[in-house]
Amino acid sequence: PEFTASPGAAGGPPPTAPSMPPSKAASEWKISNTWDVCLERLVVNSGIGFIVGGLAAVVLSRRGRFAITAFGGGFGAGMAWTRCSIDFDKEKSQALKHAEELMSKPPKV
């Protein structure tokens, strides 16, 4: 039997998500996308915080460098957490508004 490359395998085009307008996207896709952005933001902000905290620790102190570095990483993670909380609250309010619109429409017979 002869094997062919499936989509996404080496030599084939990568799989792509079906294109949907943002307003018509399924709620699962919106939540999944929000999680992806939040996790990316967590990694980037924590990394930047560790780097800035580490540089500040080297410049400012001879002892307690780990504490200052960890504080920087925690600061970055806290910034990411706050922004993700705002993003999820926005998604929740949009979903509730959409649910209210659906409930206010008379049922189709």
N, CA, C and O of each residue as an XYZ file, in Angstrom:
436
protein
N       0.834     -1.189      0.000
C       0.000      0.000      0.000
C       0.877      1.250      0.000
O       1.964      1.278      0.576
N       0.382      2.239     -0.641
C       1.106      3.493     -0.762
C       0.545      4.500      0.237
O      -0.668      4.685      0.329
N       1.430      5.142      0.977
C       0.998      6.106      1.992
C       1.103      7.510      1.419
O       2.045      7.829      0.694
N       0.131      8.339      1.751
C       0.164      9.736      1.328
C       0.204     10.613      2.563
O      -0.256     10.234      3.640
N       0.756     11.773      2.379
C       0.871     12.706      3.502
C      -0.496     13.291      3.820
O      -1.202     13.781      2.938
N      -0.853     13.230      5.088
C      -2.120     13.830      5.506
C      -1.896     15.314      5.755
O      -0.756     15.739      5.940
N      -2.969     16.116      5.764
C      -2.786     17.545      6.037
C      -2.095     17.751      7.370
O      -2.456     17.125      8.366
N      -1.123     18.610      7.392
C      -0.376     18.896      8.600
C       0.866     18.036      8.747
O       1.754     18.364      9.533
N       0.942     16.934      7.997
C       2.139     16.106      8.056
C       3.232     16.766      7.228
O       2.983     17.727      6.501
N       4.438     16.240      7.346
C       5.554     16.819      6.598
C       5.237     16.762      5.108
O       4.884     15.709      4.577
N       5.364     17.875      4.458
C       5.112     17.937      3.033
C       3.709     18.399      2.697
O       3.453     18.794      1.560
N       2.800     18.363      3.645
C       1.435     18.803      3.399
C       1.198     20.160      4.025
O       1.968     20.597      4.880
N       0.145     20.825      3.608
C      -0.145     22.133      4.201
C      -0.602     21.963      5.643
O      -1.226     20.954      5.972
N      -0.308     22.923      6.507
C      -0.735     22.820      7.904
C      -2.251     22.947      7.997
O      -2.862     23.648      7.190
N      -2.862     22.278      8.969
C      -4.299     22.404      9.107
C      -4.666     23.813      9.560
O      -3.963     24.417     10.370
N      -5.754     24.322      9.040
C      -6.206     25.664      9.410
C      -7.628     25.578      9.928
O      -8.399     24.700      9.540
N      -7.954     26.493     10.797
C      -9.308     26.555     11.335
C     -10.219     27.183     10.298
O      -9.786     28.049      9.539
N     -11.460     26.766     10.255
C     -12.380     27.390      9.312
C     -12.514     28.867      9.630
O     -12.580     29.261     10.794
N     -12.553     29.667      8.600
C     -12.630     31.102      8.836
C     -14.075     31.475      9.138
O     -14.989     31.175      8.370
N     -14.253     32.129     10.263
C     -15.565     32.600     10.690
C     -15.418     34.045     11.110
O     -14.395     34.423     11.679
N     -16.417     34.855     10.840
C     -16.355     36.217     11.363
C     -16.346     36.172     12.882
O     -16.992     35.301     13.464
N     -15.634     37.087     13.548
C     -15.544     37.049     15.006
C     -16.905     37.055     15.688
O     -17.075     36.419     16.728
N     -17.874     37.763     15.121
C     -19.180     37.818     15.765
C     -19.937     36.507     15.636
O     -20.835     36.243     16.436
N     -19.607     35.683     14.659
C     -20.302     34.427     14.424
C     -19.541     33.222     14.968
O     -20.021     32.094     14.850
N     -18.389     33.430     15.551
C     -17.577     32.313     16.047
C     -18.271     31.649     17.223
O     -18.948     32.307     18.014
N     -18.097     30.351     17.329
C     -18.689     29.610     18.439
C     -18.060     30.049     19.753
O     -16.899     30.456     19.793
N     -18.834     29.963     20.822
C     -18.334     30.422     22.117
C     -17.130     29.612     22.566
O     -16.246     30.137     23.244
N     -17.085     28.316     22.188
C     -15.931     27.492     22.565
C     -14.660     28.025     21.919
O     -13.589     27.997     22.527
N     -14.779     28.506     20.695
C     -13.613     29.050     19.992
C     -13.151     30.340     20.650
O     -11.952     30.589     20.780
N     -14.110     31.158     21.062
C     -13.747     32.421     21.709
C     -13.029     32.166     23.030
O     -12.015     32.799     23.324
N     -13.558     31.234     23.826
C     -12.934     30.916     25.115
C     -11.556     30.298     24.890
O     -10.599     30.629     25.590
N     -11.462     29.403     23.916
C     -10.169     28.775     23.617
C      -9.143     29.819     23.188
O      -7.988     29.774     23.610
N      -9.568     30.750     22.356
C      -8.663     31.804     21.907
C      -8.251     32.692     23.084
O      -7.095     33.105     23.177
N      -9.190     32.982     23.975
C      -8.866     33.797     25.146
C      -7.858     33.083     26.037
O      -6.930     33.712     26.546
N      -8.029     31.764     26.232
C      -7.053     30.996     27.016
C      -5.679     31.025     26.366
O      -4.668     31.185     27.049
N      -5.640     30.872     25.038
C      -4.353     30.900     24.343
C      -3.649     32.232     24.551
O      -2.452     32.271     24.836
N      -4.387     33.314     24.410
C      -3.798     34.643     24.593
C      -3.335     34.823     26.036
O      -2.275     35.399     26.283
N      -4.128     34.331     26.988
C      -3.765     34.479     28.401
C      -2.495     33.703     28.747
O      -1.620     34.212     29.447
N      -2.401     32.487     28.259
C      -1.201     31.698     28.546
C       0.037     32.309     27.890
O       1.119     32.322     28.477
N      -0.134     32.810     26.680
C       0.995     33.476     26.016
C       1.409     34.717     26.799
O       2.596     34.965     27.010
N       0.422     35.488     27.225
C       0.708     36.705     27.987
C       1.399     36.364     29.312
O       2.294     37.087     29.750
N       0.981     35.258     29.953
C       1.595     34.832     31.212
C       3.070     34.503     31.018
O       3.912     34.924     31.811
N       3.380     33.756     29.973
C       4.773     33.376     29.720
C       5.622     34.603     29.402
O       6.717     34.769     29.939
N       5.105     35.456     28.526
C       5.881     36.638     28.113
C       6.079     37.597     29.286
O       7.202     38.030     29.546
N       4.994     37.933     29.998
C       5.124     38.896     31.098
C       5.977     38.358     32.235
O       6.766     39.097     32.823
N       5.823     37.066     32.551
C       6.659     36.488     33.611
C       8.123     36.479     33.199
O       8.999     36.786     34.008
N       8.390     36.133     31.956
C       9.770     36.131     31.460
C      10.388     37.510     31.509
O      11.528     37.672     31.946
N       9.649     38.496     31.068
C      10.154     39.869     31.115
C      10.362     40.294     32.564
O      11.352     40.951     32.887
N       9.427     39.918     33.436
C       9.572     40.255     34.854
C      10.804     39.627     35.473
O      11.522     40.274     36.235
N      11.056     38.337     35.139
C      12.264     37.673     35.661
C      13.528     38.357     35.143
O      14.483     38.547     35.897
N      13.538     38.720     33.886
C      14.725     39.369     33.314
C      14.964     40.728     33.952
O      16.077     41.035     34.378
N      13.915     41.543     34.016
C      14.063     42.881     34.606
C      14.399     42.763     36.097
O      15.244     43.498     36.607
N      13.732     41.836     36.790
C      14.046     41.631     38.213
C      15.464     41.147     38.416
O      16.141     41.581     39.348
N      15.929     40.247     37.549
C      17.300     39.754     37.651
C      18.316     40.856     37.403
O      19.318     40.950     38.113
N      18.065     41.688     36.401
C      18.986     42.806     36.133
C      18.985     43.804     37.285
O      20.034     44.309     37.683
N      17.799     44.082     37.815
C      17.728     44.999     38.956
C      18.438     44.407     40.168
O      19.088     45.134     40.918
N      18.322     43.104     40.365
C      18.991     42.452     41.495
C      20.503     42.538     41.360
O      21.200     42.772     42.348
N      21.017     42.352     40.154
C      22.467     42.425     39.935
C      22.972     43.841     40.184
O      24.028     44.036     40.786
N      22.208     44.827     39.716
C      22.644     46.214     39.851
C      22.466     46.738     41.274
O      23.321     47.467     41.776
N      21.365     46.372     41.925
C      21.011     47.012     43.189
C      21.460     46.287     44.447
O      21.598     46.920     45.494
N      21.691     44.997     44.382
C      21.985     44.319     45.646
C      23.060     43.251     45.475
O      23.319     42.747     44.382
N      23.665     42.937     46.605
C      24.643     41.851     46.621
C      24.011     40.594     47.200
O      24.435     39.479     46.895
N      23.004     40.776     48.030
C      22.310     39.650     48.640
C      20.839     39.723     48.267
O      20.341     40.785     47.894
N      20.163     38.625     48.366
C      18.733     38.604     48.089
C      18.388     38.745     46.623
O      17.305     39.211     46.269
N      19.304     38.343     45.783
C      19.049     38.485     44.348
C      17.879     37.618     43.902
O      17.097     38.006     43.034
N      17.769     36.434     44.508
C      16.682     35.550     44.122
C      15.332     36.182     44.459
O      14.381     36.082     43.684
N      15.258     36.825     45.608
C      13.992     37.433     46.029
C      13.566     38.545     45.075
O      12.389     38.643     44.726
N      14.496     39.368     44.658
C      14.170     40.453     43.738
C      13.798     39.893     42.367
O      12.875     40.388     41.720
N      14.511     38.871     41.930
C      14.202     38.239     40.647
C      12.820     37.597     40.692
O      12.035     37.754     39.756
N      12.515     36.878     41.767
C      11.200     36.242     41.898
C      10.096     37.295     41.985
O       9.007     37.096     41.446
N      10.368     38.402     42.652
C       9.385     39.475     42.715
C       9.072     40.004     41.322
O       7.912     40.268     41.005
N      10.090     40.161     40.494
C       9.866     40.616     39.121
C       9.013     39.636     38.327
O       8.109     40.040     37.596
N       9.305     38.343     38.473
C       8.503     37.331     37.788
C       7.067     37.313     38.278
O       6.133     37.171     37.488
N       6.894     37.456     39.576
C       5.555     37.511     40.140
C       4.785     38.745     39.706
O       3.573     38.699     39.497
N       5.498     39.831     39.576
C       4.877     41.066     39.102
C       4.358     40.875     37.681
O       3.241     41.285     37.364
N       5.171     40.252     36.823
C       4.745     39.987     35.447
C       3.565     39.029     35.397
O       2.635     39.228     34.616
N       3.595     37.992     36.224
C       2.484     37.031     36.261
C       1.212     37.706     36.760
O       0.121     37.422     36.266
N       1.348     38.589     37.729
C       0.183     39.323     38.234
C      -0.422     40.227     37.187
O      -1.644     40.342     37.090
N       0.423     40.870     36.402
C      -0.093     41.704     35.313
C      -0.866     40.859     34.309
O      -1.933     41.263     33.847
N      -0.331     39.687     33.970
C      -1.003     38.801     33.025
C      -2.326     38.302     33.613
O      -3.332     38.246     32.905
N      -2.335     37.943     34.886
C      -3.546     37.456     35.546
C      -4.650     38.515     35.499
O      -5.803     38.209     35.195
N      -4.287     39.760     35.803
C      -5.262     40.844     35.803
C      -5.849     41.058     34.416
O      -7.061     41.211     34.264
N      -4.997     41.070     33.417
C      -5.482     41.282     32.050
C      -6.370     40.124     31.598
O      -7.378     40.348     30.928
N      -6.015     38.900     31.953
C      -6.832     37.741     31.594
C      -8.185     37.800     32.295
O      -9.205     37.447     31.704
N      -8.199     38.239     33.536
C      -9.455     38.388     34.250
C     -10.364     39.386     33.543
O     -11.567     39.158     33.422
N      -9.795     40.480     33.080
C     -10.564     41.478     32.333
C     -11.089     40.876     31.035
O     -12.248     41.090     30.678
N     -10.245     40.122     30.324
C     -10.666     39.504     29.065
C     -11.808     38.514     29.280
O     -12.769     38.502     28.511
N     -11.711     37.682     30.324
C     -12.770     36.707     30.584
C     -14.056     37.382     31.049
O     -15.145     36.922     30.705
N     -13.958     38.456     31.819
C     -15.160     39.196     32.211
C     -15.856     39.788     30.987
O     -17.085     39.804     30.910
N     -15.060     40.274     30.033
C     -15.628     40.816     28.804
C     -16.351     39.718     28.014
O     -17.449     39.940     27.504
N     -15.737     38.544     27.916
C     -16.379     37.417     27.224
C     -17.667     37.021     27.929
O     -18.670     36.734     27.276
N     -17.646     37.004     29.261
C     -18.831     36.617     30.021
C     -19.965     37.608     29.797
O     -21.112     37.201     29.608
N     -19.659     38.905     29.816
C     -20.709     39.900     29.622
C     -21.285     39.825     28.210
O     -22.487     40.019     28.025
N     -20.442     39.545     27.211
C     -20.944     39.395     25.852
C     -21.844     38.164     25.741
O     -22.870     38.207     25.063
N     -21.467     37.079     26.398
C     -22.278     35.860     26.354
C     -23.617     36.076     27.056
O     -24.647     35.610     26.570
N     -23.616     36.772     28.189
C     -24.867     37.045     28.890
C     -25.773     37.956     28.073
O     -26.988     37.764     28.040
N     -25.182     38.945     27.415
C     -25.972     39.838     26.572
C     -26.609     39.054     25.429
O     -27.777     39.260     25.100
N     -25.836     38.157     24.828
C     -26.352     37.334     23.739
C     -27.464     36.411     24.240
O     -28.462     36.216     23.545
N     -27.304     35.844     25.430
C     -28.328     34.969     25.995
C     -29.621     35.744     26.275
O     -30.718     35.234     26.046
N     -29.484     36.964     26.766
C     -30.666     37.789     27.005
C     -31.396     38.098     25.708
O     -32.627     38.107     25.672
N     -30.637     38.355     24.633
C     -31.259     38.606     23.331
C     -32.014     37.374     22.847
O     -33.112     37.493     22.302
N     -31.437     36.200     23.040
C     -32.104     34.982     22.614
C     -33.362     34.702     23.434
O     -34.365     34.221     22.906
N     -33.294     35.007     24.726
C     -34.448     34.755     25.591
C     -35.585     35.740     25.316
O     -36.751     35.410     25.532
N     -35.263     36.933     24.845
C     -36.295     37.949     24.614
C     -37.038     37.713     23.296
O     -38.137     38.237     23.115
N     -36.465     36.942     22.381
C     -37.134     36.661     21.110
C     -38.229     35.622     21.321
O     -38.053     34.674     22.087
N     -39.352     35.800     20.642
C     -40.399     34.770     20.765
C     -39.955     33.491     20.050
O     -39.229     33.555     19.058
N     -40.388     32.336     20.550
C     -39.980     31.074     19.915
C     -40.618     30.935     18.531
O     -41.744     31.370     18.292
N     -39.867     30.321     17.646
C     -40.376     30.058     16.290
C     -41.170     28.765     16.316
O     -40.748     27.766     16.899
N     -42.298     28.802     15.690
C     -43.160     27.621     15.684
C     -43.115     26.929     14.348
O     -43.781     25.912     14.157
